């Protein structure tokens, strides 16, 4: 049987979801869903000689997770030139290089560290080895610095109030998963046709993970849908336009007579499932029980 536990505080039958929209950093309507790391390091996948992982804390701290290396190197200007060239491959990332003569403090990070971030750092490590860098831990005084900024993109906020952005509990290798959640209720007779249309929309909108929980009662269904993606590697990162996706979901409302939110009390909360319609990298998204 497949099951998944959201990062949830459960008090009796009430649930409080970890919502990314509560963070200080705003959420863009064009975003990457899928497997990421924030609170813990991806054990058994990556290991670094120079870089250390600093976890995010969430809550009021609201800090990004970071990967940081402090090194000394002969001819640092040559290494910096190679870092600039490498950054052209990883344009979504920022790379901060603080300088004190031959001492460098190199860092990158985000609120969602995807595989692509760790692949970026793996390539930086190769450059550090090639340039005979030495790991240092002495106090660092910044004399100058260079910031390689991420590629600019158009920003648009999520306009659909029925869409929730949720995290997850820890999966394989300490992974978490960033998903879209949508709650709705409708006549039970319309459920299967609605799900088939949602599968079609997922295929159109670059979404490879779709599963749901349900509660059927009195010829009615309460449904809790989750939409996401798998691991996000260099050159295969999947951007999802949440507003376009939401528009298509909303258009199904009249066709299937559904309403957003759940109907009835907590006894009709959709706990049955998950029922999996689309999946990739399953062990990073769902727990087996």
C-alpha positions in Angstrom: 0.0 0.0 0.0 1.3 3.5 -0.9 1.0 6.3 1.6 2.5 9.8 2.1 2.6 12.1 5.1 2.7 15.8 4.5 4.8 17.9 6.8 1.7 18.4 9.0 1.0 19.1 12.6 -1.9 16.9 13.5 -4.1 17.9 16.5 -7.0 15.6 16.7 -8.5 15.9 13.2 -7.1 19.3 12.3 -4.2 19.8 10.0 -1.9 22.8 9.5 0.0 22.6 6.3 3.5 24.0 5.7 2.7 26.6 3.1 5.4 28.2 1.0 3.3 31.3 0.4 3.8 32.2 4.1 7.5 32.8 3.6 8.9 36.2 3.1 10.3 35.3 -0.3 7.3 35.7 -2.7 6.2 32.8 -4.9 6.2 33.3 -8.6 3.4 31.8 -10.8 6.1 30.2 -13.0 7.9 27.8 -10.7 9.6 24.4 -10.4 7.8 21.7 -8.7 9.4 18.4 -7.6 12.1 16.9 -5.4 14.3 19.3 -3.5 16.4 19.7 -0.3 16.2 22.5 2.3 16.3 21.1 5.9 18.8 18.3 5.3 21.6 17.3 3.0 21.0 14.7 0.2 22.9 11.9 1.9 24.1 9.0 -0.3 23.7 11.1 -3.5 26.3 13.8 -3.2 29.5 14.3 -1.2 31.8 17.3 -1.3 35.4 17.9 -0.4 35.2 21.7 -0.1 31.6 22.7 0.3 29.5 22.5 3.5 25.8 22.4 3.6 24.0 24.9 5.8 20.3 24.0 6.3 17.4 26.3 6.0 15.4 26.9 9.2 12.1 28.2 7.8 9.7 30.1 10.1 10.8 33.5 11.3 14.4 32.8 10.3 13.3 32.4 6.7 16.8 31.8 5.4 17.7 29.9 2.3 19.7 26.7 2.5 23.3 27.3 1.4 26.4 25.5 0.1 29.6 27.3 1.2 33.3 26.7 0.6 36.2 28.7 2.1 39.4 28.1 0.2 42.8 29.5 -0.6 44.2 29.3 -4.1 47.1 30.6 -6.1 46.0 33.0 -8.9 42.4 33.4 -7.7 41.6 35.5 -10.8 42.0 32.4 -13.0 39.6 30.4 -10.8 37.1 33.2 -10.8 37.2 33.4 -14.6 36.4 29.7 -14.8 33.6 30.1 -12.3 32.1 32.8 -14.5 32.3 30.5 -17.5 30.7 27.7 -15.5 27.9 29.9 -14.4 26.8 30.3 -18.0 25.8 26.7 -17.9 23.8 27.2 -14.6 22.1 30.4 -15.3 19.2 29.8 -12.8 21.7 29.9 -9.9 23.4 32.7 -8.1 27.1 32.4 -7.2 28.6 34.7 -4.6 32.4 35.0 -4.4 33.9 37.0 -1.6 37.6 37.8 -1.9 40.5 38.5 0.4 43.7 38.3 -1.6 44.2 34.5 -2.3 41.3 33.6 0.0 37.9 33.0 -1.4 34.5 32.4 0.2 32.2 30.8 -2.4 28.5 30.2 -1.8 25.2 29.5 -3.5 21.8 28.6 -2.2 18.0 28.8 -2.4 14.8 27.9 -0.5 14.5 24.8 -2.7 17.8 23.2 -3.6 17.2 20.9 -6.6 19.6 18.4 -8.0 20.7 21.0 -10.4 22.1 23.1 -7.5 24.2 20.1 -6.3 25.4 19.4 -9.8 26.5 23.0 -10.1 28.5 22.6 -6.8 29.9 19.3 -8.0 31.3 21.2 -11.1 32.8 23.9 -8.9 34.5 21.3 -6.8 36.2 19.9 -10.0 37.5 23.4 -10.7 38.8 23.8 -7.1 40.7 20.5 -7.4 42.1 21.5 -10.8 43.3 24.8 -9.3 44.9 23.1 -6.3 42.6 24.9 -3.8 43.1 24.3 -0.1 40.3 24.2 2.3 40.6 26.9 5.1 38.8 27.7 8.3 40.5 30.9 9.4 38.4 34.1 10.1 37.5 35.7 6.8 37.5 39.5 6.2 35.9 40.5 3.0 38.0 42.9 0.9 35.9 42.6 -2.4 33.5 40.4 -4.0 31.7 39.3 -7.2 28.1 38.1 -7.6 27.1 36.1 -10.5 23.3 36.6 -10.6 20.6 34.3 -11.8 19.1 34.9 -15.2 16.2 37.3 -14.9 12.7 36.0 -15.6 9.3 37.6 -15.8 7.5 37.6 -12.4 3.8 37.0 -11.9 2.1 36.2 -8.7 -0.2 33.2 -8.3 -3.8 34.5 -8.9 -5.8 31.4 -8.0 -6.8 31.2 -4.3 -7.8 27.6 -4.5 -4.1 26.6 -5.2 -1.9 25.8 -2.2 1.8 25.3 -2.5 2.9 22.6 0.0 6.0 20.8 1.1 6.3 17.3 2.4 7.9 15.2 5.1 11.3 13.6 4.4 11.6 11.0 1.7 14.6 9.0 0.4 18.0 10.6 0.9 16.3 13.4 3.0 14.5 14.7 0.0 11.3 16.8 0.2 8.8 17.5 -2.5 7.2 20.8 -3.6 3.6 20.3 -4.8 0.4 22.0 -5.8 -2.5 21.0 -3.7 -6.2 21.5 -4.7 -9.2 20.5 -2.6 -12.6 20.1 -4.2 -16.0 18.3 -3.9 -18.3 17.1 -6.6 -21.0 14.4 -7.4 -19.3 11.0 -7.1 -20.6 10.1 -10.6 -18.3 12.8 -12.1 -15.1 11.8 -10.3 -13.5 9.5 -12.8 -14.2 11.8 -15.8 -12.7 14.8 -13.8 -9.6 12.8 -13.0 -9.2 11.8 -16.7 -9.4 15.5 -17.7 -6.8 16.4 -15.0 -4.4 13.7 -16.4 -4.8 15.4 -19.8 -4.0 18.8 -18.3 -1.0 17.4 -16.5 0.4 16.1 -19.8 -0.2 19.6 -21.3 1.4 21.5 -18.5 4.6 19.6 -17.8 3.4 17.8 -14.7 4.5 14.2 -14.2 3.2 13.5 -10.8 -0.5 13.4 -9.9 -2.1 11.5 -7.0 -5.1 12.2 -4.7 -7.0 11.3 -1.5 -10.7 10.9 -1.5 -13.8 10.3 0.6 -17.0 9.1 -1.1 -20.3 9.5 0.8 -24.0 10.0 0.0 -23.3 10.1 -3.8 -20.7 12.8 -3.2 -16.9 13.0 -3.2 -14.4 15.1 -1.3 -11.1 15.1 -3.1 -7.5 16.3 -2.3 -5.3 16.5 -5.4 -1.5 16.8 -5.5 0.5 17.7 -8.6 4.2 17.7 -8.8 7.3 16.5 -10.6 10.4 14.3 -9.9 14.1 15.2 -9.5 15.2 18.3 -11.4 18.5 17.8 -13.1 20.7 20.1 -15.3 19.1 20.5 -18.7 15.9 18.8 -17.7 14.4 21.3 -15.2 10.7 21.5 -15.6 9.0 24.9 -15.3 5.3 24.9 -14.6 3.1 27.9 -15.2 0.8 27.7 -12.1 -1.7 30.3 -13.5 -2.1 28.6 -16.8 -2.6 25.3 -15.0 -5.1 26.9 -12.6 -7.0 28.4 -15.4 -7.5 25.0 -17.0 -8.6 23.4 -13.7 -11.1 26.2 -13.0 -12.6 25.7 -16.5 -13.5 22.1 -15.5 -15.7 23.4 -12.6 -18.9 24.0 -14.7 -18.4 20.8 -16.7 -18.2 18.6 -13.6 -20.2 20.6 -11.1 -17.4 20.7 -8.6 -16.7 23.3 -5.9 -13.3 24.1 -4.3 -12.9 23.1 -0.7 -14.5 20.1 1.1 -18.1 19.4 1.9 -19.4 18.3 5.3 -17.5 17.9 8.5 -14.2 16.3 9.4 -15.8 12.8 9.2 -15.8 13.3 5.5 -12.2 14.4 5.2 -10.5 12.7 2.2 -8.2 10.2 4.0 -8.4 7.3 1.6 -5.4 7.0 -0.7 -3.2 7.9 -2.2 -4.6 6.9 -5.5 -1.7 7.4 -8.0 -2.4 8.5 -11.6 1.0 9.7 -12.7 4.3 9.1 -11.0 8.1 9.5 -11.5 10.9 9.1 -9.0 8.3 7.5 -6.7 10.6 6.8 -3.8 11.3 10.5 -3.5 7.6 11.4 -3.4 5.6 8.7 -1.8 6.4 6.4 1.2 5.7 2.7 0.8 3.9 1.2 3.8 
